[in-house]
Amino acid sequence: MSKVQIARFAELKGNKAGFLDTRLPGGAKENLKLIGRGSSENPLAPAIAGDHRYVMNWVRVPPGGGSRMHSHPTQEVFIPVEGAMTIYWIGDDDQEHAIAAQPRDCVSVEGGAMRGFRNDADTQALMLTIATGHDPARPLV
């Protein structure tokens, strides 16, 4: 592996079917893998190879699209870059909570918590997601 690797955004290949929920209402999104294996449903290799001990992806989200409620054992960070995103989760009170994250806000959700995101705007959004502490030999579960 080279000491320096570059993933040019304009050259990334996206996958609009990289997660099971992309076929369900409200699940539309395009995943552009940057670092780490990520979802087991997305066969594309990440743009930057190697064991980084985290997963980082760009996600393009059309109006009304997003990620349905899900859980995995890792922490996950959501950073909208273009457009606002609604980040939602199930709290300790077993109730659904939501926050409207604006561009460059950073929302961190602890491992094991049910979480999701959606684009409630009329235009496409772009968000950076980072999931930590996974096993590099296996996909993020």
N, C-alpha and C positions, 0 to 999 in steps of 0.2 A: 504494500500500500504506500502511496506517495505521502510525503509529509504534509502536503497541502492539496486539498481537493476543493473544487469549486462546483457548485450547482447553480447554473444560470437559470433564473426563473423562466426566461423566454424559451429555453430549450427543454424544460421539464415535460414529461408525458404524464397526463392525468388519467385517472380511472374513475369513470362515473358509476361503476358497478362493483367497487372495491369493498363494499359492506353489504350484508344481507338486507339491511333496512332500506337500501336505495330503491328497492322495488315497491316499497310501501308508501302510502300517502304521507307526505311530510318528510320523507327520507332522502330526497334528491340532494346530491352533492357530488363534487369531483375532488378526489383525493390525489395530491401530488406529493409522493414520498420523497422526503429529503434525507433523513437519517433513521436507521433502524428498520427492522422487519415489519413492524406494525401489524395490521389486521391479517389474520390467516386467510381471509377471503380475497385479499388483494395480491395477485401473483407478481406484480411488478417489483423489480429490485429497487432499493432506494438509490437516489442520485449519488449519494456519498457513501462509500463502502466502509466497512469496519465496525468494530464493537465500540459503541459510544455509551452503552448502558442507558440509553434513552431513545425515544422515538420522537421525531419532529416531522411535521407535515404542513404543507399549505393546503387549505381547503377552500374551494370555490363553492359558494352556496347561492343558488338561485332564489328569487323571491318565493317564500313559502316552503323552502327546503330546509334541511338540517339533519340532525342526528336524533333519532328517537331515543327515549330513555334507555340507558344501558349501564352496566357496571363492569369494572375490571379491577384487579387488586392494586393497580398503580395509581399514583397521583396523576392528575391531568391539568394542564394549564391551557387556557384559551385566551388568545390575544387578537381581537379584531383589528385589521389593518385598514381595510376599505369597507365602509359601511358599519352599522351597528349590528350586534347579534344579541339575541336573548339567550342567556345561559340559564338552565333550570335544573333543579336537583331535589331529591327527597331529603329533608332535614331530620335531625334527631327526634323531632316531634311527629315523624311519619307523614308530614304534609309536604306538598310541592311548593317550592319557593322559586322565584325567578328574579333576574336582574338584567336590565338593558345595559350591555357592555358597549361602550362607545369606542371608536378607533383609538388604538394604543392603550386602552385599559387592559389590565391583566387579571384574570379570574382563575384561581386555583381551587380544584376540587380534590378532596382527600380520596385515597384509595378505598375501594369497597363501596363508596357512595354511588347511588343511582344518579345519573346525570344525563343531560342532553343539551342540544343547542338548536336554534332555529333563526331563520332570517325573516323577520316580520316586515321588512321594507319592500318597496316596489322595484328595487334594483339589486343586482348581484352583489354579494359581499365576499370579501377575502379575509380569511382568518388563519393565523398560525396556531397549531396545536402542538403541545409537548407532553409526552407521557414518560414518567420516570420509573426507574428501578425494575425494569423487566429483565427477564433472562434472555440474553442475546441469542441463545441456541433455539429459542422457541418464539413463535409469533406472540404478540400482545393478546392476552385473553381477557 
